[in-house]
Amino acid sequence: MAKVLFALTSHFKDEKGWESGCYVLEVALPYFHLIKNGIEIDFVSPKGGEVPVKQLDLDDAKVKSFFKDKDARHKFLNSYHPKDISAKNYDAIYFPGGHGAVFDIPFDEDIAKIASEIYENEGVVCAVCHGGAGLLNVKLNDGSYLVNGKQLTAFSNQEEVAIGTDQKVPYLLETALIEKGAIYSCKANWQEYVVVDGRLITGQNPASDLLMAKELVKALKKK
């Protein structure tokens, strides 16, 4: 049975008190699609334990369904610490979004190493929306960045401006990925868009999470 590691943020508030955390919908929809296809899932976060979420997100009906699922809730509230994870046990790693991801995920060396090892072991690396931040510092055995020369997408600068967070985030994700050598593309704001480049699968925004999960299932079935 295939096994996927979801890498989630531990960041909730910045120094100015701006709340971010994990966007649970980008966890929930892929989670249930993968489970339905017989795939096992574990959660990891930089600090381990409970993953932070904005109260507003908890009011969504699909998020409520996620937390009503006993296994999903337990995993989300008790995520593994990166030191407890062995990359060889996983066929893929997935970085969901939420603004929290841009603050901590790229700077966790253990998570970056796990992603690198999964990829080097012929595994799949996936990200949706701000989860693309998790790709920024993943280096391969030859010292190159995973995203260098790869076709991908992530939350666009236009979308960041549209929701008024471009001055709140520490960097614009689209720009940061391009600076690392990524071949970035996107569609109009809020449109479903997924890019598959070999064993790298990326989605632009929350509208893209289910399609990303479907592409991941396809990729895992090929293995």
Beta strands, then each sheet from edge to edge (+ up, - down):
strand 1: 3-7
strand 2: 40-44
strand 3: 92-95
strand 4: 124-128
strand 5: 151-152
strand 6: 183-184
strand 7: 194-197
strand 8: 200-203
sheet 1: 2+ 1+ 3+ 4+ 8+ 7-
sheet 2: 5+ 6+
end
